[in-house]
Amino acid sequence: MKKLALALISVVFCVAGAQFAHAQIGIYGQLDATHDQAVDAWYKGFTLGVYNGFLNVGPIHAGLDLRGSYQTGSNYRFRNFLVGPRLQVRPPVLSLNPYIQGEIGFGGSRYAGSSSTATHYSNKLQYGVIGGLETTVLPRVDLRLPEISYLRMSAISSTPNAPKVNLFGIGIGLVVRLP
């Protein structure tokens, strides 16, 4: 019985190791628009990121995503840096590949108007869910259309019981998958 268990564990590690050896790395850039409910502003800008799909089982790819954004609008500047798990399904018969990500990190906004106060970035905890669709347009190049995001940011104010900020976003972009 111990030999059978040892053999089974060995097979599992060999299969998992082979999956890790075929990790898929993707580098992406996209244009974004994000609505900040706290100041009723739309920020427009870009996101750059990279993901590593290190666990591939059939059409399911799991990995890690790392991204940073910079956006401006309505006299505000907004930035964030997020990291989190990523899950994508690449069905063999469809050209659309849905994905979902859970993200956590930090970010904040800065008033860029004429006020002498509030001119610094207020880096706060951010967390949320991002999802979208990708479709292959060239071998190793995907079009990301659209990506939808819902993020929550710690309260910008330092007053007690200040509400958290909801951020809703939409974006389009390109992904280059490395060999």
C-alpha positions as CSV (number, residue, x, y, z in Angstrom):
1,M,0.0,0.0,0.0
2,K,2.9,2.4,0.8
3,K,4.5,1.6,-2.5
4,L,1.3,2.3,-4.4
5,A,0.9,5.7,-2.5
6,L,4.5,6.6,-3.2
7,A,4.1,5.7,-6.9
8,L,0.9,7.8,-7.1
9,I,2.6,10.8,-5.5
10,S,5.5,10.5,-7.8
11,V,3.2,10.5,-10.9
12,V,1.4,13.5,-9.6
13,F,4.6,15.4,-9.0
14,C,5.9,14.5,-12.5
15,V,2.7,15.7,-14.2
16,A,2.6,18.9,-12.1
17,G,6.3,19.5,-12.8
18,A,5.7,19.1,-16.6
19,Q,2.8,21.6,-16.4
20,F,5.1,24.1,-14.5
21,A,7.8,23.7,-17.2
22,H,5.3,24.9,-19.9
23,A,4.4,28.2,-18.1
24,Q,2.8,30.8,-20.4
25,I,4.0,34.4,-19.8
26,G,2.0,37.2,-21.2
27,I,2.9,40.9,-21.4
28,Y,0.0,43.4,-21.9
29,G,-0.8,47.0,-22.3
30,Q,-4.3,48.5,-22.4
31,L,-6.2,51.7,-22.4
32,D,-8.6,52.2,-19.5
33,A,-11.3,54.4,-18.1
34,T,-12.1,54.2,-14.4
35,H,-15.0,55.8,-12.5
36,D,-14.2,57.0,-9.0
37,Q,-17.5,57.4,-7.1
38,A,-15.9,59.3,-4.2
39,V,-15.2,62.4,-6.4
40,D,-17.5,61.5,-9.3
41,A,-14.7,61.6,-11.7
42,W,-13.6,59.5,-14.7
43,Y,-9.9,58.8,-15.1
44,K,-8.5,57.8,-18.4
45,G,-5.1,56.3,-19.0
46,F,-3.2,53.0,-19.4
47,T,-2.3,49.8,-17.6
48,L,0.9,47.8,-18.1
49,G,1.2,44.3,-16.8
50,V,2.5,40.7,-17.0
51,Y,1.0,37.4,-16.1
52,N,2.4,33.9,-15.7
53,G,0.2,31.0,-16.3
54,F,2.2,28.4,-14.4
55,L,-0.4,25.8,-14.0
56,N,-2.0,24.4,-17.2
57,V,-4.5,21.6,-17.1
58,G,-6.3,21.1,-20.4
59,P,-8.1,24.4,-21.3
60,I,-7.7,25.8,-17.8
61,H,-4.7,28.1,-17.1
62,A,-4.0,29.4,-13.6
63,G,-1.3,31.8,-12.6
64,L,-0.3,35.2,-11.2
65,D,-1.0,38.7,-12.6
66,L,1.1,41.8,-11.8
67,R,-0.1,45.2,-13.1
68,G,0.3,49.0,-12.7
69,S,-2.0,51.8,-13.9
70,Y,-1.7,55.5,-14.4
71,Q,-4.8,57.6,-15.3
72,T,-5.9,61.2,-15.2
73,G,-9.1,63.2,-15.4
74,S,-11.3,65.8,-13.7
75,N,-8.2,67.5,-12.1
76,Y,-7.2,64.2,-10.5
77,R,-4.4,61.8,-11.1
78,F,-4.9,58.1,-10.2
79,R,-2.4,55.2,-10.0
80,N,-2.3,51.7,-8.6
81,F,-0.1,48.6,-8.4
82,L,-1.9,45.3,-8.0
83,V,-1.0,41.6,-7.9
84,G,-3.2,38.5,-7.6
85,P,-4.2,35.1,-8.9
86,R,-5.5,34.7,-12.4
87,L,-7.7,32.0,-13.9
88,Q,-8.3,31.7,-17.7
89,V,-10.2,29.2,-19.8
90,R,-9.0,28.6,-23.4
91,P,-11.6,26.3,-24.9
92,P,-10.3,24.5,-28.0
93,V,-13.4,25.2,-30.1
94,L,-14.0,28.9,-29.3
95,S,-11.9,31.9,-30.1
96,L,-13.0,33.8,-27.0
97,N,-11.0,33.1,-23.8
98,P,-12.6,34.4,-20.6
99,Y,-10.4,35.2,-17.6
100,I,-10.9,36.4,-14.0
101,Q,-8.4,37.8,-11.5
102,G,-8.5,38.6,-7.8
103,E,-6.2,41.6,-7.1
104,I,-4.8,43.3,-4.1
105,G,-2.3,46.1,-3.8
106,F,-2.1,49.8,-3.3
107,G,-3.0,53.0,-5.1
108,G,-4.5,56.4,-4.8
109,S,-5.4,59.7,-6.3
110,R,-4.0,63.1,-6.2
111,Y,-5.7,66.4,-6.8
112,A,-4.0,68.2,-9.6
113,G,-6.0,71.4,-9.5
114,S,-5.0,74.8,-8.0
115,S,-5.5,73.8,-4.4
116,S,-2.4,73.9,-2.2
117,T,-3.7,71.0,-0.1
118,A,-4.2,67.4,-1.1
119,T,-1.4,67.6,-3.7
120,H,0.1,64.2,-2.8
121,Y,-0.9,60.7,-3.6
122,S,-2.9,59.0,-1.0
123,N,-1.6,55.5,-1.2
124,K,-4.4,53.2,0.1
125,L,-5.1,49.5,0.1
126,Q,-7.0,48.4,-3.0
127,Y,-8.6,45.0,-3.7
128,G,-11.1,43.7,-6.2
129,V,-12.0,41.5,-9.1
130,I,-11.1,42.0,-12.8
131,G,-12.4,39.9,-15.6
132,G,-12.7,40.0,-19.4
133,L,-12.4,38.3,-22.7
134,E,-9.3,37.7,-24.9
135,T,-9.3,36.5,-28.5
136,T,-6.3,35.5,-30.6
137,V,-5.7,37.8,-33.6
138,L,-2.2,36.6,-34.5
139,P,-0.3,33.5,-33.2
140,R,0.9,34.8,-29.8
141,V,-1.0,38.1,-29.9
142,D,-4.4,38.5,-28.2
143,L,-6.9,41.3,-28.3
144,R,-8.3,42.0,-24.8
145,L,-11.9,43.3,-25.3
146,P,-13.3,44.2,-22.9
147,E,-11.8,44.1,-19.5
148,I,-14.2,45.0,-16.6
149,S,-12.9,45.8,-13.1
150,Y,-14.5,46.5,-9.7
151,L,-12.0,47.7,-7.1
152,R,-12.4,48.9,-3.6
153,M,-10.0,51.4,-2.1
154,S,-9.6,52.2,1.6
155,A,-11.2,55.5,2.6
156,I,-9.2,58.5,1.3
157,S,-10.1,60.6,4.3
158,S,-8.4,60.1,7.6
159,T,-11.6,60.7,9.6
160,P,-13.1,57.8,11.5
161,N,-15.6,55.6,9.6
162,A,-14.9,57.2,6.3
163,P,-16.5,55.1,3.5
164,K,-14.5,52.9,1.2
165,V,-14.2,54.1,-2.4
166,N,-15.7,52.0,-5.3
167,L,-13.8,52.1,-8.6
168,F,-15.5,50.7,-11.7
169,G,-13.3,50.3,-14.8
170,I,-13.4,49.2,-18.4
171,G,-10.4,48.7,-20.8
172,I,-9.2,47.3,-24.1
173,G,-5.7,46.2,-25.0
174,L,-3.2,43.8,-26.5
175,V,-1.5,40.8,-25.0
176,V,1.8,39.3,-26.3
177,R,2.2,35.7,-25.1
178,L,5.9,34.8,-25.0
179,P,7.0,31.3,-26.2
